[in-house]
Amino acid sequence: MRVATIGRGAVATAGIALLVAVAPVAAQSGAPTDPVTIDFVPGQIGITFYTGMECGAKAAAADFNVDLGWNGSHNWDPNETRAVIEAFQANQPQGWVFAPTDPDAFIDFTTTEMAAGRPVVTVDAPMSQPVELANMQSDHYGGGKLAAEAMLAQTGGTGSYLVLHMQPGLPDIGGRADGFRDTMTAAGSKVLEYAYPGTDTAKAAEAVSAAISGNPDLAGVYATHESAALGAATGLRDAGDQGAIKLIAFDASPEQVNDLKNNVYDALIAQQPFDMGYNSVKLVAETIRAGAIDTSAVEHDQPTGFAVITRDNVADPAVAAFIYPADLSACPAGPSAS
C-alpha cells in the first residue's frame, strides 16, 4: 500500500436520542485482483478524528485492493490542502477523497477531475456546490442541537454560554455552532458572541479565561472541535472552574474521554470518522471499477451519526466503539455494524 504521510448507526445513551447514520457497508470478502489508485487528503492530520478516518480508509484499501495515498496538513488551511493535492496529482491517481477546508476553493478542481472520469468524494465538510460524486459528513447542525440538549440537562439553561467556533465562513463548524446557539436561545438561554480560536489550543484557553473574567454568570462552554476542546479544558483547569462551569465538546479523543471520566467534560458529541474513511474509499474504488461515473446512481449526501458520551454511559461497549483511536495501532476492527 502506498502511503505518503507528513504529517460509527445509533445506540441508546443516557436519555439523549442519537442521530441515525446511514446504513454501513460490509467488508468485501475477496478483493479485486487489479488495484486502483486513490489519493486521500484529510482536513488536518495529527488529531485523533482524522486518525480514525485514516483507520477506515486503510481498512477499505485492504478490503478493496486500493493503492492508497494519504497525506495532509497539520492545519485546517485551504492553501495547504491545495498544495498536498497538487503534489498528489503527480501520481495521476484514478480517484480522490478529500476534506474541503474551504467551501469554494476546490470547486474547479473537483469539476475538472469528475469530468475527466476521476471520481471525487468529499468528507467531513461540504462544498458550496455539490459537484463531487458524494459527500460524507456528520449532520453538524444536528450535532450542535444534541450538544445544547446535553448542556440544558446539565445547567437548566441559566447563566451565559460560550461557544468556541473555529473561523468564520465554515459551513460544518458553523453548523455545529448555530445548532447549539439556536437550541439554547429557543430555551431562553444567553449565548455569548462566538469566539474564533482556529485550531490553536492556547487561543481557545485564552477565550475561555476571558469569558470567565467578563461573565461572572458563565455556566457552560461548548467547544465545536477537538483542538478547541483541549484548549477549553486547559482554560477551565487554570481558572479553577473545572466542574463548576460545564464543558460540552465535539469529538471523543482518548484524552477527552479520560477527562470526561475525571469531570473535566460533561458530555462529548462523538462522530464516526472510521465510517467516513471506509465508505468513501469503498465508493471511489467501486466507481473507478465501474468504468464511468454515474452520479444518478449515488446519493450525494451521505450523513453519518453521533453518540452522546457521558459519564453514565462511557463504559457501555456500544458507546466505547465511538471513541477515536489514539494511533493506528488502536484502529476499530471495521465499520459500524448497525
C-alpha positions in Angstrom: 0.0 0.0 0.0 1.4 3.4 -1.0 1.1 5.7 2.0 2.6 9.2 1.9 2.4 10.9 5.2 3.8 14.1 6.6 2.4 14.7 8.7 -19.5 4.5 13.9 -26.0 3.5 13.2 -27.0 4.8 16.5 -27.0 3.4 20.1 -29.0 4.3 23.2 -27.3 6.6 25.6 -28.2 8.4 28.8 -31.6 9.5 27.7 -30.4 11.6 24.8 -31.5 10.4 21.4 -28.9 10.0 18.7 -29.0 11.0 15.1 -29.2 7.9 13.0 -26.4 7.2 10.5 -26.8 5.8 7.0 -26.6 2.0 6.7 -23.0 1.0 6.8 -21.2 -1.0 4.2 -20.0 -4.5 4.7 -16.4 -5.5 4.0 -15.8 -7.3 0.7 -14.9 -10.9 1.1 -12.5 -11.1 -1.8 -10.6 -8.0 -3.0 -10.4 -7.4 -6.8 -7.2 -8.6 -8.5 -6.2 -5.3 -10.1 -5.6 -2.4 -7.7 -6.9 1.1 -8.2 -5.1 4.2 -7.0 -6.9 6.7 -4.8 -5.3 9.7 -3.0 -6.9 10.9 0.3 -6.3 14.3 1.6 -7.7 14.8 5.2 -8.5 18.2 6.5 -6.0 18.0 9.3 -3.5 15.4 10.4 -2.3 15.0 14.0 -5.7 14.8 15.6 -7.5 11.7 16.6 -10.6 12.4 14.5 -8.6 12.1 11.3 -6.6 9.1 12.8 -9.9 7.4 13.0 -10.7 8.3 9.4 -7.2 7.1 8.3 -8.0 3.7 10.1 -11.2 3.4 8.0 -9.6 4.5 4.7 -6.7 1.9 5.1 -9.2 -0.8 6.1 -11.2 -0.2 2.9 -7.9 0.0 0.9 -7.1 -3.5 2.2 -10.7 -4.8 1.5 -11.0 -3.4 -2.0 -7.4 -3.6 -3.2 -6.7 0.1 -3.3 -3.2 1.7 -3.7 -3.9 4.5 -1.2 -2.1 7.7 -0.8 -2.6 9.6 2.4 -1.2 13.0 3.2 -2.4 16.3 4.7 -1.6 19.4 6.6 -1.4 19.9 10.4 -3.6 23.0 9.9 -7.1 23.4 8.6 -5.9 25.6 5.8 -7.1 25.6 2.1 -3.8 26.7 0.8 -2.0 23.9 2.5 -4.7 21.4 1.4 -4.3 22.6 -2.2 -0.5 22.1 -2.0 -1.0 18.5 -0.9 -3.5 17.9 -3.7 -1.1 19.4 -6.3 1.7 17.2 -5.0 -0.5 14.1 -5.3 -1.5 15.0 -8.9 1.9 13.9 -10.0 0.9 10.4 -9.0 -2.0 10.5 -11.5 -4.5 8.8 -9.2 -7.7 7.3 -10.6 -9.8 8.9 -7.9 -9.9 11.2 -4.9 -11.2 11.6 -1.3 -10.5 14.9 0.4 -11.9 17.2 3.1 -12.7 20.6 1.6 -11.1 23.1 4.0 -12.9 25.9 2.2 -16.4 25.6 0.7 -15.4 27.3 -2.5 -11.7 26.8 -3.1 -11.9 23.2 -4.6 -15.0 23.6 -6.9 -12.9 23.9 -10.1 -10.5 21.1 -9.2 -13.4 18.7 -8.4 -15.3 19.6 -11.5 -12.2 19.0 -13.7 -11.5 15.7 -12.1 -15.1 14.4 -12.3 -15.2 15.5 -16.0 -12.0 13.5 -16.6 -13.6 10.3 -15.1 -11.7 10.5 -11.8 -14.4 10.3 -9.1 -14.2 12.6 -6.1 -15.8 12.1 -2.7 -15.6 14.7 0.0 -15.6 14.0 3.7 -16.2 15.9 7.0 -17.2 19.2 5.4 -19.4 20.3 2.5 -18.6 22.4 -0.6 -20.8 25.3 -1.7 -21.8 23.3 -4.8 -22.5 19.6 -5.0 -20.1 18.9 -7.9 -18.5 15.8 -6.3 -19.8 12.2 -6.6 -20.8 12.2 -2.9 -20.3 14.0 0.4 -19.9 12.1 3.7 -20.1 14.2 6.8 -21.9 14.5 10.1 -25.1 16.4 10.4 -23.2 19.2 12.0 -26.3 21.4 12.9 -28.0 18.3 14.4 -24.8 17.6 16.4 -24.9 21.2 17.8 -28.5 20.6 18.9 -27.5 17.5 20.7 -24.8 19.4 22.4 -27.3 22.0 23.5 -29.7 19.4 24.8 -26.8 17.9 26.9 -25.9 21.3 28.2 -29.5 22.1 29.2 -29.7 18.8 31.0 -26.6 19.9 33.0 -27.4 23.5 33.7 -31.2 24.1 33.2 -30.2 26.9 30.8 -29.5 29.5 33.4 -26.5 31.8 33.1 -24.5 32.5 29.9 -22.7 30.2 27.5 -19.5 30.5 25.4 -19.2 28.8 22.0 -15.7 28.1 20.7 -16.1 28.2 16.9 -13.1 27.8 14.6 -13.2 30.6 12.0 -15.9 32.5 10.2 -17.3 31.0 6.9 -17.0 27.3 7.7 -20.3 25.6 7.0 -19.5 22.5 9.0 -18.2 24.1 12.2 -20.7 26.9 11.7 -23.5 24.3 11.7 -22.3 22.9 15.0 -22.1 26.4 16.5 -25.5 27.5 15.1 -27.3 24.3 16.1 -26.1 24.9 19.7 -26.9 28.6 19.8 -30.3 28.2 18.2 -31.4 25.5 20.6 -30.1 27.3 23.6 -31.7 30.6 22.6 -35.0 28.9 22.0 -34.8 27.6 25.6 -34.3 31.2 26.8 -30.6 30.9 27.4 -28.0 33.6 26.8 -25.3 32.7 24.3 -22.3 35.0 24.0 -20.7 36.1 20.8 -18.7 33.3 19.1 -15.0 33.0 19.8 -12.8 32.0 16.9 -9.6 30.4 18.2 -9.0 28.5 15.0 -7.1 25.2 15.7 -4.9 26.9 18.3 -5.5 25.3 21.8 -3.8 28.2 23.5 -6.1 30.7 21.9 -9.1 28.6 22.9 -7.8 28.5 26.5 -7.4 32.3 26.4 -11.0 32.7 25.1 -12.3 30.7 28.0 -10.3 32.7 30.5 -11.6 36.0 29.0 -15.2 34.7 29.1 -14.9 33.7 32.8 -13.5 37.2 33.6 -16.1 39.1 31.7 -19.1 37.0 32.6 -19.5 36.0 36.2 -22.6 34.1 35.3 -20.8 31.9 32.8 -22.5 28.4 33.2 -21.1 26.5 30.3 -18.6 26.2 27.4 -19.2 24.4 24.2 -16.3 23.5 22.0 -17.1 22.7 18.4 -13.9 20.7 17.6 -11.2 18.8 19.2 -8.5 21.4 19.3 -10.8 24.0 20.9 -12.0 21.3 23.3 -8.5 20.6 24.6 -7.9 24.4 25.0 -11.2 24.9 26.8 -10.3 22.1 29.3 -7.0 23.8 30.0 -8.7 27.2 30.5 -11.2 25.8 33.0 -8.5 23.9 34.9 -6.3 27.1 35.1 -9.2 29.1 36.4 -10.1 26.5 39.0 -13.6 26.2 37.5 -13.4 22.6 36.4 -16.8 21.0 37.0 -18.4 24.3 38.2 -18.6 25.6 34.6 -19.9 22.8 32.4 -18.0 21.8 29.3 -19.6 20.0 26.3 -17.5 19.3 23.3 -17.5 17.7 19.9 -15.2 14.7 19.3 -14.0 11.9 21.5 -10.3 11.5 21.6 -8.8 9.3 24.3 -7.6 12.4 26.2 -11.1 13.9 26.0 -12.7 10.6 27.2 -10.3 10.4 30.1 -11.1 14.0 31.0 -14.8 13.2 30.8 -14.3 10.5 33.4 -12.4 12.9 35.6 -15.2 15.6 35.5 -13.5 18.0 33.1 -16.1 17.4 30.4 -19.8 16.8 31.0 -20.6 15.3 27.6 -18.9 14.5 24.3 -20.5 14.5 20.8 -18.7 11.7 19.1 -18.7 11.4 15.3 -18.0 8.4 13.1 -14.7 9.1 11.3 -13.9 5.4 10.7 -17.0 5.0 8.6 -16.3 8.2 6.7 -12.9 6.9 5.7 -14.0 3.4 5.0 -17.2 4.2 3.0 -15.6 7.0 0.9 -12.7 4.8 -0.3 -15.0 2.0 -1.0 -17.3 4.2 -3.1 -14.5 5.7 -5.1 -12.9 2.3 -5.7 -16.3 0.8 -6.9 -16.9 3.8 -9.2 -13.4 3.5 -10.7 -14.0 -0.2 -11.4 -17.4 0.6 -13.0 -15.6 2.4 -15.7 -17.8 5.5 -15.6 -19.1 8.0 -13.1 -22.9 7.6 -12.8 -23.9 10.3 -10.4 -27.6 9.4 -10.7 -26.9 6.0 -9.1 -25.3 7.6 -6.0 -26.9 9.5 -3.2 -24.9 12.7 -2.9 -25.5 13.5 0.8 -24.5 10.5 2.9 -24.5 11.7 6.6 -23.1 9.8 9.5 -24.4 9.8 13.0 -23.3 10.6 16.6 -23.1 9.1 20.1 -23.5 11.4 23.1 -21.0 10.1 25.5 -21.4 10.9 29.2 -20.0 9.6 32.5 -23.2 7.5 32.8 -22.6 5.6 29.5 -18.9 5.8 28.8 -18.3 2.2 29.9 -21.1 0.8 27.6 -19.3 -1.2 24.9 -21.6 0.2 22.2 -20.6 3.7 23.2 -17.0 2.8 23.6 -16.9 1.9 19.9 -17.3 5.6 19.2 -14.1 6.7 21.0 -11.4 7.7 18.5 -8.2 5.8 18.2 -5.1 7.3 19.8 -3.0 5.9 16.9 -3.1 3.4 14.0 -2.4 0.6 16.4 -5.8 1.1 18.1 -8.0 1.1 14.9 -11.5 -0.4 15.2 -12.0 -3.8 13.6 -14.4 -2.5 10.9 -17.2 -0.1 10.0 -20.2 0.2 12.4 -22.5 -2.9 12.3 -25.9 -1.3 12.8 
